[in-house]
Amino acid sequence: MARITDIPHRIVNVGGVASTTTIAVYQAGTSTTIPLYGDEALSIPLANPLMIAAGNPIPPIFHGFSGEVRVEVVDASGTLFDDDPYDRPVGELELAAPTGADMVGFVQAGTGSVQRTVLAKMRDIINVRDFGAVGDNIADDTVAIQTALDALSPGQTLVLGNGKFKVSAAIALSGVDDIEIDGAGATIAETSAAIVNTLAFTNCSRLVVRGLNFTGVEDYAYFAADKPVPDEGQPAQSFLRLSACDGAVVSGCTGSHKRRFIELYSCTNSQVTNVSFRGFFQQLSCGVQADGNNAPCVTFSACQKCIASGIAANHTGSAFLNVQNGSFISVANVIGSDMHDSVVYVSSGHSVTVTGAVGTDVAGQCVKMRGYNHTVMASVAERCLQGGISLTGNGPADTFGANGHNLVALGNTIHGCGSDGISIGVQDKLYPRDVTVIGNAISDGTSTTGFAGVRVTAVRGITVQGNSVRTMASDYGILVSGVSAGSKASEVRVSGNTAADINGSGASTRGGIRLQFLSGFNADGNLFDDIASGIGVRLSECSTGTCNGNVYDGGAVVRAPTAENNIGVVFANNIGSSMLVAGDVNYVMFNKATITGYAAIASAPPAAGVITYNGNIPYIAGGASSVADWTPIGNDGRASETAVNIASAAAAINTAGKYIGKLVFDTTNNRLMRARAATAVGSWDVVDGSASVIPA
């Protein structure tokens, strides 16, 4: 078998002959033709002479003659050559044929490389221009791109390259794994706002899409007239949609002027990184436009174990949206400005972490999350109209009556926002449990009546610690609450916070920190300055807790009126200009403040050791059986009595609450005495041993 090769390139025009051409093959030195074939196996006979119509390529020509041959080529201009014998090597014409690259070898540099053909090497990567795409922003490249996608096999890359490729309809691919779409700076330009998903992939595992730019023609007028909320699992008019594509990566893409940019639906172990998008909403300063919650930059729908990072979006609804119970999601380094909903909105799901979200000029919150096991940290909210961060539960109640748990706000900065700076509370008439707000800085809040720098309403398990709330127009620095007087929150810690320059209402129900509907709590070590109401910690309907070590040098460090059922609370070591506490049902001790309350000594103490105030005179309960159990406390913190009563066996100091070791201050002789016995006639010894008094 031998092959006839190297028909000179001068008779071809790109891929075909310039004019009708005849090729004849003879025995050398004769005019006797030999059989010709179109394949190496000599199974496809060809005519001899072989006529090739103008524009057609010269096919492979084989023969089985054992001797030398003569080849004659004639076209419209005459005889091009008549080689006798024919001994040409592989030539330019055959290399220019569709299979020409299969005749050229290739070896990659480096030890261990193997030889391949140039054809095999070139087919590693497919270019849309191989299928007729132009990319001149004039031609419609929809069909060419679709055809190129359809030609992809697992392991191949499709390259678009520089250019602007117009598309007029959706382009889709399904069921091809391990492929890569490399935009390489290309722009896909929609010609219609009605295209649902410009580029869609389904069941393409380990898909990579990178370096693609998208431009649309949608504007707010079109959106406002046609804004259907998609059914569950249905497309939602995105530039790029990945459905059930596990292990997919989308990176380095940009988009503009469409309601949604990128959507991942039912994907796992996938990620969207380093993308930017500009929508069609106006600047927020011009007013909030409706339905921003249906126009996100990146959407994760029913996704699991996925990452969204490095997202920059503006003039749209939100930068990131998580819906349909997506879970185990990491969202990081998301920036949004002029947003008409929230920068990051987790509508449902669980176990979502948001780190480093930044929002400026936002109609909603910077971060809004519903569900459980959610954390937002190291994020910044600036001029967000409905607050900085909102965390709530979602769905039905659990065995504790809560619809969410383990909600955490850690180390965030909230500045110049409306509503509550950080809010954790009600969703679908239910409240969460086990919530944590630690180390956040909230300042320059703009909303007034009823709002707070930090507001938490939960069923149980509340920690609000180490936060700084300053220069707020709101009524409260921090407000922590159970659900109601009949459903108090337990396991509550509010400690180490600072509230300063809280400029809302001056009403006595307001405060730097307001605590209500709690049972089992600590409110310890908080600092206050310049509170409009003049109150540091304000308690209402709180029981069984501690309020210790709080400092408000310029105001009422604590206010806990009897009328509001604050019962069984230990108030100790607080410092302020004053305190108002219900001493008959609480424990008040070692405070540095002018303490006022209600005249409690008219009834028996609730328990031994309770300290109360009658006017500004402190009393301690030696027992809990009668009014006589109340004893005034001297300036040194001990019971005080005159020398006459100490010496009288009939005096109350000897008949009620006397015990061995009890201390009493003799106000007549200015000396401290200790009881040697518990009986009415038991002696009192001066503690320095200098004298004794035996009551008679």
Legacy VTK file of the C-alpha trace (Angstrom):
# vtk DataFile Version 3.0
C-alpha trace
ASCII
DATASET POLYDATA
POINTS 696 float
0.000 0.000 0.000
1.215 3.496 -0.793
-0.285 6.931 -0.394
-0.330 9.710 -2.942
0.657 12.876 -1.127
1.859 16.411 -1.640
-0.432 17.729 -4.319
1.081 21.268 -4.449
-0.660 24.008 -2.505
-0.949 26.238 -5.578
-3.974 24.293 -6.791
-5.934 24.750 -3.582
-7.900 27.643 -2.184
-7.908 27.300 1.612
-9.553 23.899 2.081
-10.407 23.062 -1.539
-9.245 23.201 -5.139
-9.612 26.499 -6.967
-11.228 24.953 -10.032
-12.303 21.543 -11.206
-9.238 19.349 -10.924
-8.418 15.887 -12.279
-5.860 13.578 -10.675
-4.690 10.508 -12.631
-2.287 7.801 -11.414
-0.507 5.475 -13.859
2.156 2.820 -13.823
5.464 4.656 -14.170
6.522 5.250 -17.779
3.073 4.269 -19.140
-0.468 5.509 -19.618
-1.876 2.497 -17.773
-3.989 3.520 -14.764
-3.912 1.604 -11.511
-6.710 1.063 -8.961
-7.092 3.899 -6.388
-8.699 3.800 -2.963
-9.902 6.293 -0.346
-8.613 4.453 2.719
-5.504 2.741 3.993
-7.218 -0.659 3.996
-7.866 -0.321 0.237
-11.547 -0.985 0.792
-13.039 2.232 -0.633
-12.481 2.377 -4.440
-11.896 5.733 -6.105
-12.198 6.650 -9.774
-8.978 6.962 -11.769
-8.761 9.608 -13.097
-10.321 11.230 -10.016
-12.276 14.437 -10.624
-12.595 16.960 -7.808
-15.143 19.763 -8.112
-14.111 23.353 -7.441
-14.067 24.218 -3.763
-13.779 20.618 -2.549
-10.695 19.341 -0.746
-8.453 16.663 -2.195
-9.199 13.421 -0.325
-6.636 10.866 0.833
-5.580 8.712 -2.165
-4.117 5.202 -1.665
-3.004 2.448 -4.073
-1.709 -1.090 -3.766
0.606 -1.122 -6.822
4.045 -2.527 -5.975
6.016 -0.551 -8.563
6.673 3.128 -9.170
3.816 5.324 -10.307
3.268 8.373 -12.446
0.921 11.141 -11.127
-0.688 13.758 -13.348
-2.685 16.739 -12.010
-4.724 18.926 -14.348
-7.028 21.856 -13.530
-8.703 24.609 -15.592
-5.394 26.303 -16.224
-3.858 23.141 -17.684
-1.411 20.510 -16.468
0.009 21.483 -13.101
2.514 18.675 -12.963
3.172 15.225 -14.419
5.638 13.431 -12.173
7.092 10.215 -13.581
8.018 8.548 -11.349
6.143 10.231 -8.447
8.333 10.618 -5.375
7.092 13.724 -3.567
7.156 13.817 0.273
4.211 14.921 2.411
3.350 18.380 1.143
1.579 21.579 1.980
-1.722 20.617 0.395
-2.235 17.572 2.542
-1.106 19.438 5.651
-3.760 22.044 4.859
-6.436 19.364 4.694
-8.740 18.753 7.713
-6.612 15.775 8.740
-3.264 17.402 8.003
-2.415 18.029 11.651
-2.630 14.289 12.241
0.541 13.908 10.150
2.668 16.196 12.352
4.220 14.987 15.563
4.421 16.830 18.889
6.454 16.209 22.045
6.060 18.408 25.122
9.227 19.675 26.782
10.162 17.880 29.953
11.255 14.472 31.130
8.671 11.773 30.657
6.702 13.488 27.888
5.274 11.255 25.169
4.812 11.856 21.485
1.405 12.896 20.212
0.171 14.339 16.959
-0.497 18.029 16.581
-4.120 17.124 15.857
-4.482 15.434 19.263
-2.743 18.342 20.972
-4.913 20.973 19.328
-8.116 19.137 20.178
-7.368 19.403 23.886
-8.872 22.890 23.595
-11.856 23.928 21.511
-12.380 27.538 20.429
-15.821 28.843 19.587
-14.317 30.290 16.433
-13.691 26.694 15.300
-17.474 26.514 14.943
-18.030 29.835 13.226
-18.330 32.295 16.114
-17.155 35.760 15.151
-17.191 37.879 18.318
-17.455 41.171 16.456
-20.518 42.487 18.371
-22.450 42.313 15.091
-22.955 38.672 14.169
-25.328 36.498 16.203
-23.023 33.870 17.706
-25.719 31.904 19.559
-25.684 28.848 17.269
-21.898 28.769 16.991
-21.422 28.817 20.788
-24.105 26.186 21.274
-22.475 23.967 18.640
-19.085 24.396 20.256
-20.514 23.420 23.655
-22.160 20.348 22.149
-18.773 19.254 20.790
-17.164 19.140 24.238
-16.038 15.837 25.681
-14.919 15.191 29.287
-11.532 16.738 29.961
-11.751 19.387 27.224
-11.673 23.173 27.430
-13.783 25.588 25.416
-12.146 28.966 24.853
-13.962 32.064 23.666
-11.128 34.601 23.651
-11.228 38.346 23.135
-14.360 39.578 21.461
-17.981 40.462 22.085
-20.266 37.561 21.239
-23.895 38.458 20.709
-26.469 35.894 21.797
-30.217 35.982 21.171
-31.341 32.821 22.971
-30.437 30.578 25.887
-27.407 28.307 25.498
-27.298 25.063 27.476
-25.288 21.911 28.051
-26.151 18.827 30.082
-24.391 15.738 31.299
-20.752 16.404 30.383
-18.324 16.221 33.303
-14.808 17.614 33.752
-14.999 20.454 31.242
-13.782 24.023 31.427
-15.245 27.167 29.881
-12.522 29.790 29.586
-13.770 33.215 28.617
-10.231 34.565 28.288
-11.631 38.089 28.321
-14.661 37.396 26.130
-17.979 39.187 26.589
-21.320 37.489 26.041
-23.807 40.197 25.119
-27.527 39.509 25.347
-29.754 41.024 22.692
-32.989 40.512 24.695
-34.004 40.967 28.324
-36.370 38.007 27.965
-33.611 35.380 27.880
-34.166 33.259 30.998
-30.699 31.751 31.436
-28.068 32.939 29.020
-25.679 30.083 29.744
-26.937 27.018 31.613
-25.259 23.788 32.694
-27.017 20.758 34.180
-25.390 17.668 35.695
-21.908 18.779 34.680
-19.745 17.704 37.604
-16.398 19.414 38.171
-17.321 22.132 35.698
-15.092 25.229 35.637
-16.317 28.559 34.239
-13.857 31.416 34.380
-13.037 34.768 32.861
-16.431 35.394 31.222
-18.027 38.825 31.037
-21.775 39.200 30.552
-23.771 42.253 29.503
-27.542 42.473 29.413
-30.167 44.912 28.240
-32.629 44.666 31.136
-33.571 47.832 32.993
-35.758 48.566 36.001
-38.792 49.436 33.857
-38.710 45.984 32.250
-38.098 44.328 35.620
-40.958 46.182 37.310
-43.368 45.102 34.581
-42.168 41.491 34.499
-40.870 40.253 37.827
-42.256 36.768 38.397
-40.945 35.095 41.538
-39.590 31.746 40.288
-41.162 28.523 41.447
-39.004 26.309 43.625
-36.143 24.908 41.596
-37.091 26.814 38.455
-34.778 29.180 36.536
-34.822 32.793 37.630
-33.428 34.753 34.677
-29.718 34.589 35.389
-26.722 35.095 33.141
-25.185 31.831 34.359
-27.037 28.910 35.957
-25.518 25.672 37.243
-27.940 22.924 38.202
-26.833 19.742 39.986
-23.219 20.474 39.077
-21.151 18.992 41.890
-17.629 20.235 42.467
-18.135 23.211 40.120
-16.105 26.433 40.150
-17.144 29.823 38.772
-14.449 32.483 39.019
-13.301 35.777 37.605
-16.576 36.674 35.893
-18.384 40.009 35.578
-21.927 40.974 34.673
-24.218 43.960 34.280
-27.842 44.847 33.602
-29.765 41.708 34.399
-31.870 40.874 37.449
-29.662 37.956 38.501
-26.069 37.135 37.684
-25.096 33.632 38.845
-27.311 30.908 40.278
-26.247 27.540 41.665
-29.152 25.159 42.136
-28.838 21.870 44.004
-25.044 21.910 43.745
-22.619 20.471 46.303
-18.946 21.168 47.007
-19.025 24.044 44.542
-17.851 27.643 44.703
-18.298 31.077 43.186
-15.284 33.332 43.643
-14.054 36.752 42.557
-17.073 37.982 40.620
-18.520 41.470 40.212
-21.913 42.667 39.097
-23.734 45.927 38.460
-27.497 45.818 38.289
-30.020 48.327 37.020
-31.386 49.780 40.289
-30.889 53.472 40.942
-28.691 54.994 43.612
-30.226 54.451 47.025
-30.072 58.184 47.705
-32.703 58.574 44.979
-35.121 56.298 46.821
-35.711 52.596 47.440
-37.038 50.662 44.447
-39.368 47.723 45.020
-38.735 43.979 44.767
-35.005 44.098 45.379
-35.258 40.689 47.054
-35.785 39.174 43.583
-32.598 40.614 42.121
-29.450 39.140 43.720
-25.965 38.935 42.263
-25.194 35.358 43.377
-27.890 32.871 44.400
-27.375 29.519 46.105
-30.589 27.532 45.927
-30.832 24.182 47.746
-27.026 23.950 47.756
-24.855 22.059 50.227
-21.228 22.563 51.265
-20.562 25.470 48.916
-18.469 28.660 49.024
-19.229 32.190 47.834
-16.308 34.580 48.193
-14.943 37.743 46.695
-18.279 39.145 45.477
-18.641 42.833 44.606
-22.085 44.099 43.661
-23.871 47.421 43.348
-27.163 48.849 42.121
-28.926 45.542 42.626
-31.083 43.815 45.232
-28.464 41.857 47.146
-24.955 40.560 46.637
-25.672 37.049 47.904
-28.908 35.125 48.448
-29.274 31.680 50.020
-32.684 30.006 49.573
-34.423 26.629 49.727
-32.667 25.518 52.895
-29.141 25.597 51.567
-26.761 24.524 54.323
-23.086 24.291 55.241
-22.354 27.436 53.256
-19.379 29.780 53.630
-19.832 33.381 52.476
-16.758 35.603 52.667
-15.553 39.005 51.510
-18.789 40.251 49.985
-19.135 43.966 49.244
-22.388 45.673 48.314
-23.352 49.298 47.750
-26.571 50.937 46.644
-28.362 47.690 47.484
-32.155 47.636 47.482
-32.480 44.661 49.826
-29.674 43.222 51.998
-26.033 42.703 51.059
-26.153 39.089 52.292
-29.576 37.482 52.709
-29.868 33.932 54.017
-33.594 33.356 53.595
-33.526 29.809 54.959
-31.173 26.946 55.749
-28.641 26.247 58.445
-24.924 26.275 59.179
-24.079 29.360 57.140
-21.070 31.488 58.042
-20.713 35.067 56.794
-17.275 36.633 57.207
-16.164 40.048 56.003
-19.397 41.307 54.480
-19.333 45.053 53.803
-22.436 47.093 53.040
-22.823 50.802 52.341
-26.067 52.546 51.405
-28.340 49.554 51.799
-32.154 49.581 51.926
-32.307 46.524 54.195
-29.662 45.132 56.517
-26.039 44.470 55.688
-26.536 40.831 56.723
-29.903 39.143 57.234
-29.969 35.471 58.206
-32.832 33.110 59.048
-32.449 29.532 60.268
-30.033 28.001 62.767
-26.319 27.479 63.340
-25.579 30.797 61.639
-22.589 33.056 62.322
-21.810 36.551 61.050
-18.460 38.029 61.966
-15.932 40.710 61.037
-18.491 42.479 58.867
-19.082 46.207 58.387
-22.409 47.972 57.905
-22.546 51.646 56.951
-25.778 53.545 56.294
-28.025 50.486 56.191
-31.590 51.735 56.566
-33.066 48.720 58.371
-30.105 47.937 60.596
-26.707 46.337 60.423
-27.346 42.656 61.186
-30.547 40.649 61.663
-30.588 37.036 62.876
-33.757 35.002 63.371
-34.929 31.429 63.372
-37.034 29.943 60.605
-39.623 27.187 60.448
-41.519 25.308 63.175
-40.793 25.336 66.887
-38.480 22.779 68.505
-38.958 21.143 71.911
-37.912 24.412 73.600
-40.484 26.415 71.669
-37.769 28.054 69.560
-37.535 28.135 65.773
-33.770 28.561 65.582
-30.635 28.228 67.683
-26.914 28.931 67.766
-27.073 32.371 66.173
-23.829 34.320 66.574
-22.777 37.922 65.824
-19.074 38.346 66.525
-16.742 41.312 66.064
-18.838 43.330 63.635
-18.863 47.104 63.084
-22.184 48.914 62.629
-22.115 52.648 61.888
-24.737 55.171 60.892
-27.510 52.607 60.410
-31.226 52.864 61.040
-33.459 50.582 63.091
-31.563 48.255 65.499
-27.820 47.929 64.981
-27.896 44.180 65.672
-31.249 42.461 66.012
-31.959 38.860 67.041
-35.606 38.018 67.434
-38.971 37.079 66.036
-39.716 35.298 62.762
-43.109 33.780 61.976
-44.219 34.646 65.547
-41.486 32.428 67.045
-38.186 33.247 68.727
-34.735 31.621 68.722
-32.631 30.250 71.563
-28.899 30.053 72.328
-27.791 33.325 70.777
-24.464 35.108 71.158
-23.538 38.750 70.535
-19.889 39.415 71.401
-17.361 42.138 70.667
-19.383 44.268 68.274
-19.050 48.043 67.859
-22.248 49.956 67.116
-22.231 53.725 66.713
-24.091 56.728 65.318
-27.418 54.941 64.936
-30.078 57.127 63.325
-33.408 55.628 64.483
-35.065 56.879 67.633
-38.217 55.643 69.367
-38.077 52.052 70.549
-34.813 51.071 68.841
-31.549 49.777 70.303
-27.927 49.338 69.368
-28.294 45.644 70.216
-31.733 44.027 70.556
-32.113 40.377 71.526
-35.399 38.601 72.184
-35.038 34.878 72.716
-36.421 31.858 74.537
-33.255 31.016 76.474
-29.468 31.027 76.316
-28.548 34.658 75.619
-24.993 36.001 75.768
-24.374 39.697 75.109
-20.822 40.488 76.059
-18.072 42.994 75.350
-20.044 45.174 72.947
-19.629 48.932 72.550
-22.700 51.047 71.767
-22.052 54.761 71.333
-23.647 57.955 70.034
-27.054 56.533 69.237
-30.353 58.272 68.574
-32.085 55.166 69.929
-33.838 54.736 73.288
-31.624 51.846 74.383
-28.003 50.940 74.054
-28.795 47.248 74.574
-32.206 45.615 75.027
-32.357 41.966 76.101
-35.709 40.310 76.582
-37.581 37.096 77.004
-40.800 36.585 75.084
-43.238 37.789 77.784
-43.839 37.918 81.528
-45.273 34.423 81.242
-42.407 33.171 79.077
-39.184 34.472 80.579
-35.777 33.791 79.069
-33.277 31.886 81.194
-29.520 31.368 81.014
-28.849 35.009 80.178
-25.532 36.826 80.482
-25.156 40.542 79.733
-21.676 41.586 80.786
-18.721 43.787 79.984
-20.623 46.056 77.611
-20.279 49.815 77.203
-23.214 52.110 76.433
-22.460 55.805 76.035
-24.160 58.838 74.520
-27.534 57.148 74.117
-29.703 60.069 73.067
-33.230 58.673 72.729
-36.107 59.076 75.154
-35.492 60.335 78.656
-38.343 58.214 80.025
-37.615 56.136 83.113
-38.473 52.967 81.189
-35.428 53.482 78.953
-31.793 52.834 79.755
-28.289 52.111 78.603
-29.228 48.450 79.048
-32.828 47.316 79.449
-33.500 43.803 80.702
-37.014 42.388 80.725
-38.772 39.047 81.099
-35.676 37.216 82.381
-35.278 34.505 84.999
-31.771 33.287 85.751
-29.435 35.997 84.526
-26.235 37.973 85.073
-25.971 41.677 84.273
-22.454 42.346 85.423
-19.566 44.704 84.735
-21.249 47.057 82.280
-20.147 50.687 81.865
-22.374 53.691 81.151
-21.978 57.342 80.311
-24.331 60.063 79.135
-27.603 58.129 78.877
-30.625 60.324 78.047
-32.822 58.593 80.624
-30.057 58.831 83.223
-30.328 55.066 83.836
-27.616 52.464 83.373
-29.329 49.067 83.846
-33.145 49.076 83.729
-34.907 45.912 84.912
-38.521 44.896 84.382
-40.073 41.513 85.214
-36.675 40.004 86.038
-36.030 37.391 88.697
-33.288 35.175 90.116
-30.210 36.920 88.842
-27.283 39.172 89.607
-26.691 42.807 88.794
-23.143 43.366 89.916
-20.227 45.660 89.269
-21.950 48.035 86.883
-20.685 51.613 86.745
-22.532 54.824 85.850
-20.821 57.579 87.754
-23.127 60.273 86.435
-26.518 58.630 86.838
-28.743 55.934 88.273
-26.597 52.869 87.778
-29.577 50.525 88.349
-33.334 50.984 88.326
-35.490 47.997 89.347
-38.887 49.118 90.645
-41.008 46.890 92.866
-44.050 47.575 90.691
-42.377 45.741 87.812
-41.848 42.475 89.684
-38.071 42.338 89.901
-37.612 39.593 92.480
-34.731 37.608 93.932
-31.946 39.633 92.319
-28.575 40.303 93.955
-27.490 43.920 93.477
-23.885 44.268 94.598
-20.764 46.321 93.978
-22.475 48.740 91.621
-21.193 52.300 91.395
-23.308 55.288 90.484
-24.868 58.440 91.755
-28.011 56.513 92.713
-29.891 53.227 92.588
-33.591 52.411 92.762
-34.260 48.850 93.885
-37.039 46.900 95.558
-35.118 45.818 98.621
-37.817 43.744 100.256
-37.630 41.052 97.573
-34.006 41.416 96.427
-30.482 41.357 97.866
-28.725 44.736 97.917
-25.195 45.017 99.255
-21.842 46.735 98.940
-22.956 49.325 96.372
-21.502 52.795 96.082
-24.618 54.822 95.326
-27.415 56.680 97.012
-29.955 53.889 97.212
-33.672 54.463 97.316
-36.560 52.093 97.143
-39.743 51.270 98.971
-40.336 51.206 102.741
-40.042 47.468 103.117
-39.670 47.014 106.858
-43.417 47.135 107.499
-43.645 43.423 106.658
-41.588 40.345 107.490
-38.458 39.767 105.384
-38.711 37.221 102.556
-35.508 35.518 103.735
-32.657 35.937 106.201
-29.818 38.054 104.837
-32.004 40.223 102.617
-30.964 43.864 102.658
-33.457 46.657 102.004
-33.807 50.376 102.440
-36.292 52.446 104.403
-35.709 55.858 102.925
-31.927 55.859 102.689
-31.305 53.760 105.812
-30.236 50.178 105.066
-31.724 47.237 106.985
-30.689 43.606 107.107
-32.978 40.664 107.787
-31.786 38.435 110.596
-34.632 36.050 109.948
-37.885 35.760 108.017
-40.593 35.401 110.671
-41.598 38.926 111.666
-41.038 42.646 111.258
-38.667 42.439 114.195
-36.190 40.553 112.013
-35.264 43.826 110.286
-32.183 45.506 111.810
-30.626 48.815 110.654
-27.086 48.603 109.292
-24.399 51.045 110.380
-21.994 52.789 108.112
-19.512 49.954 108.519
-21.996 47.457 107.093
-22.988 45.872 110.484
-26.067 46.145 112.727
-25.969 49.171 115.009
-27.603 49.736 118.384
-27.401 51.972 121.457
-25.550 50.849 124.584
-28.847 50.819 126.539
-30.481 48.319 124.211
-27.364 46.154 124.035
-27.487 45.893 127.836
-31.249 45.149 127.935
-32.276 41.475 127.807
-35.729 42.618 126.644
-34.433 44.619 123.659
-34.895 43.249 120.142
-31.128 43.061 119.625
-31.100 40.298 122.272
-34.441 38.622 121.623
-34.581 38.348 117.819
-31.934 37.022 115.481
-29.136 36.811 118.009
-26.530 34.145 117.341
-23.022 33.293 118.495
-20.570 35.548 116.735
-23.126 38.146 115.695
-21.576 41.605 115.414
-23.225 44.835 116.560
-21.914 48.377 116.625
-22.359 50.208 119.921
-23.291 53.688 118.703
-23.099 55.130 122.237
-19.504 54.101 122.889
-18.361 53.780 119.232
-17.166 50.204 119.593
-17.788 46.889 117.830
-19.140 44.012 119.906
-19.570 40.256 119.343
-22.235 37.955 120.849
-20.765 35.140 122.967
-24.093 33.271 123.210
-27.426 33.241 121.391
-29.560 33.710 124.535
-31.079 37.040 125.521
-28.735 37.238 128.537
-25.685 36.052 126.653
-22.826 38.500 126.941
-21.539 40.910 124.304
-17.753 41.231 124.174
-15.914 44.173 122.738
-14.012 42.634 119.825
-10.672 43.945 121.133
-11.296 42.102 124.462
-11.337 45.267 126.539
-14.802 44.836 128.072
-17.987 42.773 128.198
-21.693 43.596 128.646
-24.158 41.064 130.135
-27.789 41.960 129.245
-30.184 42.056 132.218
LINES 1 697
696 0 1 2 3 4 5 6 7 8 9 10 11 12 13 14 15 16 17 18 19 20 21 22 23 24 25 26 27 28 29 30 31 32 33 34 35 36 37 38 39 40 41 42 43 44 45 46 47 48 49 50 51 52 53 54 55 56 57 58 59 60 61 62 63 64 65 66 67 68 69 70 71 72 73 74 75 76 77 78 79 80 81 82 83 84 85 86 87 88 89 90 91 92 93 94 95 96 97 98 99 100 101 102 103 104 105 106 107 108 109 110 111 112 113 114 115 116 117 118 119 120 121 122 123 124 125 126 127 128 129 130 131 132 133 134 135 136 137 138 139 140 141 142 143 144 145 146 147 148 149 150 151 152 153 154 155 156 157 158 159 160 161 162 163 164 165 166 167 168 169 170 171 172 173 174 175 176 177 178 179 180 181 182 183 184 185 186 187 188 189 190 191 192 193 194 195 196 197 198 199 200 201 202 203 204 205 206 207 208 209 210 211 212 213 214 215 216 217 218 219 220 221 222 223 224 225 226 227 228 229 230 231 232 233 234 235 236 237 238 239 240 241 242 243 244 245 246 247 248 249 250 251 252 253 254 255 256 257 258 259 260 261 262 263 264 265 266 267 268 269 270 271 272 273 274 275 276 277 278 279 280 281 282 283 284 285 286 287 288 289 290 291 292 293 294 295 296 297 298 299 300 301 302 303 304 305 306 307 308 309 310 311 312 313 314 315 316 317 318 319 320 321 322 323 324 325 326 327 328 329 330 331 332 333 334 335 336 337 338 339 340 341 342 343 344 345 346 347 348 349 350 351 352 353 354 355 356 357 358 359 360 361 362 363 364 365 366 367 368 369 370 371 372 373 374 375 376 377 378 379 380 381 382 383 384 385 386 387 388 389 390 391 392 393 394 395 396 397 398 399 400 401 402 403 404 405 406 407 408 409 410 411 412 413 414 415 416 417 418 419 420 421 422 423 424 425 426 427 428 429 430 431 432 433 434 435 436 437 438 439 440 441 442 443 444 445 446 447 448 449 450 451 452 453 454 455 456 457 458 459 460 461 462 463 464 465 466 467 468 469 470 471 472 473 474 475 476 477 478 479 480 481 482 483 484 485 486 487 488 489 490 491 492 493 494 495 496 497 498 499 500 501 502 503 504 505 506 507 508 509 510 511 512 513 514 515 516 517 518 519 520 521 522 523 524 525 526 527 528 529 530 531 532 533 534 535 536 537 538 539 540 541 542 543 544 545 546 547 548 549 550 551 552 553 554 555 556 557 558 559 560 561 562 563 564 565 566 567 568 569 570 571 572 573 574 575 576 577 578 579 580 581 582 583 584 585 586 587 588 589 590 591 592 593 594 595 596 597 598 599 600 601 602 603 604 605 606 607 608 609 610 611 612 613 614 615 616 617 618 619 620 621 622 623 624 625 626 627 628 629 630 631 632 633 634 635 636 637 638 639 640 641 642 643 644 645 646 647 648 649 650 651 652 653 654 655 656 657 658 659 660 661 662 663 664 665 666 667 668 669 670 671 672 673 674 675 676 677 678 679 680 681 682 683 684 685 686 687 688 689 690 691 692 693 694 695
